[in-house]
């Protein structure tokens, strides 16, 4: 039995592979959710079969369980009911968010005719930091680049007494992004700090 792999010789196969690499899998959440549900259904099925043939319950008496559920919230402390409700609300919200949100990883696709190229945000940040450092004329430790899903933030600490042209840094970073062809192309924000560095 073979696993269906995307055909990289076609654009659609490459696009599927890139999408799979750029979005987190929901497999773990699906398994964690499905295993307790399947276990509960199997227990209920076993108990229903045992009851149908007239045997004693194995783990759960269905009549007693139904009576307890029907008697709620009577006999249960309010604090326990509140905690259980909050827990169910949090779990439900998490599952809903996992189902609705795209789950995009901090990765970027680089167009290539022969292969599917996906790079981590750290790789993009390193390249942009180098270009920003050269454009600003500062040392490596004076530039901090943060790459998010939709924005790039470049923070430059200038050398004392030497001004930094923020527009030139922005142009250099934008040129590097354009040359690499990363998609989606993020917005660029350049921040030049007020405090400088001595002796760089």
HUDA-V685972 format. One record per residue. N is the residue number from 1. RES is the residue in one small letter. SS is DSSP state (alpha for helix, beta for strand, coil for the rest). PHI is phi in whole degrees, -180 to 180 (* if undefined). PSI is psi in radians with two decimals (NA if undefined). Layout:
BEGIN
n=N res=RES ss=SS phi=PHI psi=PSI
n=N res=RES ss=SS phi=PHI psi=PSI
END
This chain:
BEGIN
n=1 res=x ss=coil phi=* psi=2.18
n=2 res=x ss=coil phi=-106 psi=2.63
n=3 res=x ss=coil phi=-86 psi=2.33
n=4 res=x ss=coil phi=-71 psi=1.93
n=5 res=x ss=coil phi=-104 psi=2.53
n=6 res=x ss=coil phi=-64 psi=2.48
n=7 res=x ss=coil phi=-81 psi=1.88
n=8 res=x ss=coil phi=-72 psi=-0.16
n=9 res=x ss=coil phi=-77 psi=-0.20
n=10 res=x ss=coil phi=-111 psi=2.60
n=11 res=x ss=alpha phi=-61 psi=-0.63
n=12 res=x ss=alpha phi=-68 psi=-0.63
n=13 res=x ss=alpha phi=-66 psi=-0.71
n=14 res=x ss=alpha phi=-66 psi=-0.72
n=15 res=x ss=alpha phi=-63 psi=-0.69
n=16 res=x ss=alpha phi=-65 psi=-0.71
n=17 res=x ss=alpha phi=-66 psi=-0.73
n=18 res=x ss=alpha phi=-63 psi=-0.75
n=19 res=x ss=alpha phi=-62 psi=-0.71
n=20 res=x ss=alpha phi=-65 psi=-0.61
n=21 res=x ss=alpha phi=-77 psi=-0.46
n=22 res=x ss=alpha phi=-92 psi=-0.18
n=23 res=x ss=beta phi=-122 psi=2.41
n=24 res=x ss=coil phi=-72 psi=2.56
n=25 res=x ss=coil phi=-77 psi=2.57
n=26 res=x ss=coil phi=-99 psi=0.20
n=27 res=x ss=alpha phi=-63 psi=-0.78
n=28 res=x ss=alpha phi=-64 psi=-0.82
n=29 res=x ss=alpha phi=-62 psi=-0.67
n=30 res=x ss=alpha phi=-65 psi=-0.75
n=31 res=x ss=alpha phi=-67 psi=-0.77
n=32 res=x ss=alpha phi=-62 psi=-0.61
n=33 res=x ss=alpha phi=-77 psi=-0.71
n=34 res=x ss=alpha phi=-73 psi=-0.63
n=35 res=x ss=alpha phi=-60 psi=-0.88
n=36 res=x ss=alpha phi=-63 psi=-0.64
n=37 res=x ss=alpha phi=-66 psi=-0.76
n=38 res=x ss=alpha phi=-65 psi=-0.73
n=39 res=x ss=alpha phi=-60 psi=-0.78
n=40 res=x ss=alpha phi=-63 psi=-0.71
n=41 res=x ss=alpha phi=-65 psi=-0.67
n=42 res=x ss=alpha phi=-66 psi=-0.69
n=43 res=x ss=alpha phi=-63 psi=-0.80
n=44 res=x ss=alpha phi=-62 psi=-0.70
n=45 res=x ss=alpha phi=-64 psi=-0.76
n=46 res=x ss=alpha phi=-61 psi=-0.80
n=47 res=x ss=alpha phi=-65 psi=-0.64
n=48 res=x ss=alpha phi=-66 psi=-0.70
n=49 res=x ss=alpha phi=-66 psi=-0.77
n=50 res=x ss=alpha phi=-62 psi=-0.69
n=51 res=x ss=alpha phi=-68 psi=-0.65
n=52 res=x ss=alpha phi=-66 psi=-0.58
n=53 res=x ss=alpha phi=-91 psi=-0.02
n=54 res=x ss=coil phi=86 psi=0.26
n=55 res=x ss=coil phi=-87 psi=2.93
n=56 res=x ss=coil phi=-73 psi=2.64
n=57 res=x ss=coil phi=-60 psi=2.52
n=58 res=x ss=coil phi=-86 psi=-0.90
n=59 res=x ss=coil phi=-122 psi=-0.57
n=60 res=x ss=coil phi=-141 psi=2.24
n=61 res=x ss=coil phi=-86 psi=1.97
n=62 res=x ss=alpha phi=-62 psi=-0.69
n=63 res=x ss=alpha phi=-65 psi=-0.78
n=64 res=x ss=alpha phi=-65 psi=-0.72
n=65 res=x ss=alpha phi=-64 psi=-0.74
n=66 res=x ss=alpha phi=-65 psi=-0.65
n=67 res=x ss=alpha phi=-66 psi=-0.71
n=68 res=x ss=alpha phi=-65 psi=-0.74
n=69 res=x ss=alpha phi=-66 psi=-0.68
n=70 res=x ss=alpha phi=-68 psi=-0.46
n=71 res=x ss=alpha phi=-84 psi=-0.15
n=72 res=x ss=coil phi=-64 psi=2.56
n=73 res=x ss=coil phi=-91 psi=0.26
n=74 res=x ss=coil phi=-63 psi=2.39
n=75 res=x ss=coil phi=81 psi=0.02
n=76 res=x ss=coil phi=-111 psi=2.27
n=77 res=x ss=coil phi=-58 psi=2.51
n=78 res=x ss=alpha phi=-62 psi=-0.61
n=79 res=x ss=alpha phi=-64 psi=-0.70
n=80 res=x ss=alpha phi=-68 psi=-0.72
n=81 res=x ss=alpha phi=-63 psi=-0.73
n=82 res=x ss=alpha phi=-63 psi=-0.78
n=83 res=x ss=alpha phi=-64 psi=-0.73
n=84 res=x ss=alpha phi=-64 psi=-0.68
n=85 res=x ss=alpha phi=-65 psi=-0.74
n=86 res=x ss=alpha phi=-64 psi=-0.72
n=87 res=x ss=alpha phi=-62 psi=-0.80
n=88 res=x ss=alpha phi=-63 psi=-0.65
n=89 res=x ss=alpha phi=-64 psi=-0.76
n=90 res=x ss=alpha phi=-65 psi=-0.80
n=91 res=x ss=alpha phi=-62 psi=-0.76
n=92 res=x ss=alpha phi=-63 psi=-0.72
n=93 res=x ss=alpha phi=-64 psi=-0.73
n=94 res=x ss=alpha phi=-62 psi=-0.79
n=95 res=x ss=alpha phi=-65 psi=-0.67
n=96 res=x ss=alpha phi=-65 psi=-0.76
n=97 res=x ss=alpha phi=-64 psi=-0.70
n=98 res=x ss=alpha phi=-63 psi=-0.60
n=99 res=x ss=alpha phi=-77 psi=-0.58
n=100 res=x ss=alpha phi=-94 psi=-0.75
n=101 res=x ss=coil phi=-72 psi=2.63
n=102 res=x ss=coil phi=-72 psi=-0.37
n=103 res=x ss=coil phi=66 psi=0.74
n=104 res=x ss=beta phi=-77 psi=2.27
n=105 res=x ss=coil phi=-80 psi=2.84
n=106 res=x ss=coil phi=-82 psi=1.21
n=107 res=x ss=beta phi=-135 psi=2.78
n=108 res=x ss=beta phi=-132 psi=2.54
n=109 res=x ss=beta phi=-94 psi=2.44
n=110 res=x ss=beta phi=-116 psi=2.10
n=111 res=x ss=coil phi=-60 psi=2.35
n=112 res=x ss=coil phi=-151 psi=2.39
n=113 res=x ss=coil phi=-75 psi=-0.42
n=114 res=x ss=coil phi=-107 psi=-0.27
n=115 res=x ss=coil phi=-152 psi=2.88
n=116 res=x ss=coil phi=-93 psi=2.03
n=117 res=x ss=beta phi=-114 psi=2.09
n=118 res=x ss=beta phi=-128 psi=2.27
n=119 res=x ss=beta phi=-122 psi=2.60
n=120 res=x ss=beta phi=-72 psi=2.74
n=121 res=x ss=alpha phi=-62 psi=-0.53
n=122 res=x ss=alpha phi=-64 psi=-0.63
n=123 res=x ss=alpha phi=-67 psi=-0.77
n=124 res=x ss=alpha phi=-62 psi=-0.74
n=125 res=x ss=alpha phi=-63 psi=-0.70
n=126 res=x ss=alpha phi=-63 psi=-0.76
n=127 res=x ss=alpha phi=-65 psi=-0.75
n=128 res=x ss=alpha phi=-67 psi=-0.63
n=129 res=x ss=alpha phi=-63 psi=-0.67
n=130 res=x ss=alpha phi=-65 psi=-0.80
n=131 res=x ss=alpha phi=-65 psi=-0.70
n=132 res=x ss=alpha phi=-66 psi=-0.68
n=133 res=x ss=alpha phi=-64 psi=-0.75
n=134 res=x ss=alpha phi=-66 psi=-0.75
n=135 res=x ss=alpha phi=-66 psi=-0.60
n=136 res=x ss=alpha phi=-86 psi=-0.31
n=137 res=x ss=coil phi=70 psi=0.69
n=138 res=x ss=coil phi=-124 psi=3.04
n=139 res=x ss=coil phi=-80 psi=2.89
n=140 res=x ss=alpha phi=-60 psi=-0.62
n=141 res=x ss=alpha phi=-78 psi=-0.05
n=142 res=x ss=alpha phi=-97 psi=0.01
n=143 res=x ss=beta phi=-123 psi=2.27
n=144 res=x ss=beta phi=-126 psi=2.12
n=145 res=x ss=beta phi=-116 psi=2.23
n=146 res=x ss=beta phi=-117 psi=2.16
n=147 res=x ss=beta phi=-110 psi=2.08
n=148 res=x ss=coil phi=-107 psi=-2.96
n=149 res=x ss=coil phi=-68 psi=-0.65
n=150 res=x ss=coil phi=-124 psi=-0.03
n=151 res=x ss=beta phi=-147 psi=2.62
n=152 res=x ss=beta phi=-118 psi=2.23
n=153 res=x ss=beta phi=-114 psi=2.12
n=154 res=x ss=beta phi=-111 psi=2.07
n=155 res=x ss=beta phi=-111 psi=2.18
n=156 res=x ss=beta phi=-119 psi=2.22
n=157 res=x ss=coil phi=-102 psi=1.90
n=158 res=x ss=coil phi=-73 psi=2.81
n=159 res=x ss=beta phi=-75 psi=2.38
n=160 res=x ss=coil phi=-56 psi=2.26
n=161 res=x ss=coil phi=88 psi=-0.14
n=162 res=x ss=coil phi=-117 psi=1.93
n=163 res=x ss=coil phi=-71 psi=2.70
n=164 res=x ss=coil phi=-114 psi=2.28
n=165 res=x ss=coil phi=-85 psi=1.82
n=166 res=x ss=alpha phi=-64 psi=-0.59
n=167 res=x ss=alpha phi=-66 psi=-0.66
n=168 res=x ss=alpha phi=-66 psi=-0.69
n=169 res=x ss=alpha phi=-64 psi=-0.76
n=170 res=x ss=alpha phi=-62 psi=-0.73
n=171 res=x ss=alpha phi=-63 psi=-0.74
n=172 res=x ss=alpha phi=-66 psi=-0.74
n=173 res=x ss=alpha phi=-66 psi=-0.74
n=174 res=x ss=alpha phi=-63 psi=-0.68
n=175 res=x ss=alpha phi=-65 psi=-0.71
n=176 res=x ss=alpha phi=-64 psi=-0.73
n=177 res=x ss=alpha phi=-63 psi=-0.74
n=178 res=x ss=alpha phi=-66 psi=-0.70
n=179 res=x ss=alpha phi=-66 psi=-0.70
n=180 res=x ss=alpha phi=-73 psi=-0.45
n=181 res=x ss=coil phi=72 psi=0.44
n=182 res=x ss=beta phi=-64 psi=2.45
n=183 res=x ss=beta phi=-129 psi=2.41
n=184 res=x ss=coil phi=-75 psi=2.53
n=185 res=x ss=coil phi=-77 psi=2.11
n=186 res=x ss=coil phi=-80 psi=2.84
n=187 res=x ss=beta phi=-75 psi=2.72
n=188 res=x ss=beta phi=-119 psi=2.28
n=189 res=x ss=beta phi=-127 psi=2.21
n=190 res=x ss=beta phi=-112 psi=2.22
n=191 res=x ss=beta phi=-122 psi=2.13
n=192 res=x ss=beta phi=-103 psi=2.07
n=193 res=x ss=coil phi=-71 psi=2.73
n=194 res=x ss=coil phi=-75 psi=-0.54
n=195 res=x ss=coil phi=-92 psi=2.33
n=196 res=x ss=coil phi=-99 psi=3.10
n=197 res=x ss=beta phi=-111 psi=2.38
n=198 res=x ss=coil phi=-93 psi=2.36
n=199 res=x ss=coil phi=75 psi=0.45
n=200 res=x ss=coil phi=-98 psi=NA
END
